[in-house]
Amino acid sequence: MEHRYRHDPFKSLVGFLVGDVQYAVPIARVKEITNPIATVALPHAPRAVIGVADYRGEVVPIVDLRMRFGLASVARTRKTKWIVVDTSGRSVALVVDAVTEVFGTGGTDLRPAPSLGGGDDVRGIAGVTNHRGLVFVLDTGRLRELTDPLAEAGQIGPGLRPSELPPETSA
């Protein structure tokens, strides 16, 4: 007998850690959670874009959220994951320290993120919720600000074949 899984509307966020801070992205934007794979560095890419990868036949930019949030780099561990998200038609892989769980907001709306001055525009926080402490929910659409210039330069996107990439480096 086949067991069917049904979408649980109360579980709407995928939680993860970057440093000691809890973050989440809407589950509707998540394509897959995967282990890191080999990447290729891109010249003139924003600092947070650590390269691209041939991910299922698509050249996908890799955004290191530690760099995006101004944190120090750490060595990759077995808990390090990529969360591949859709950013309005373009896939982007987010490098996170660990994926925690899928959870919901308990029916409450997101609260606005506090204004912390300079750099608010860089973080791209859609709002804040509570789930075993404060969780900052990312606005995945803001990642396009990092990737649009790469697409315009022909470094990523549907017109680029993975075979056109330079040799790979380790992730």
C-alpha positions, 0 to 999 in steps of 0.5 A: 500500500502506497503512503501519500504525503500531503502538504501541511499548510502549517509548515511553511518555512525551512529553517537554517542556521548561519552562525548562531542566528536562526533564519528561514525561507518560504518552503514554496521557494525551496527547490531542494536541500543538498550537500555542496558540490564542486563550484567554479569561481566567477571573476567580478562577481559580488563577494557573497557569490562564491561561484557557480555550479552545474546543478542538474544541468543548470548553471546556478550561482552559489551565495554564501550567506556568511559572506552576505551577512558579513560573518567570518568564513568557516570550514565546511562541515558535514552539516553545511548544506545548500538550499536551492531556492527559486528567485522569480525564475532563477535558481540560486543555492544558499550556503548555510551552516545547517538546516534545522527543520520545516516549521510554520508561523503558527498562523501569525504574520511576520513582524517587520525586521528591526531597522539596524541602520547601514546594511539593512538593504544588503541583508534582505530580511522579509520579516521576523517570526518566533519559533524556539526563539527569533527567526529572520525570514529571508526575502529570496527575491532580493537575491536577484540583486546579486545575480541579475548583473551575472545574468546580464554578463552571460555568466549564469542563466538559461543560455549558458551550458554547463560545458562552457564553464571553466574547470571546477574547484572544490566547494 
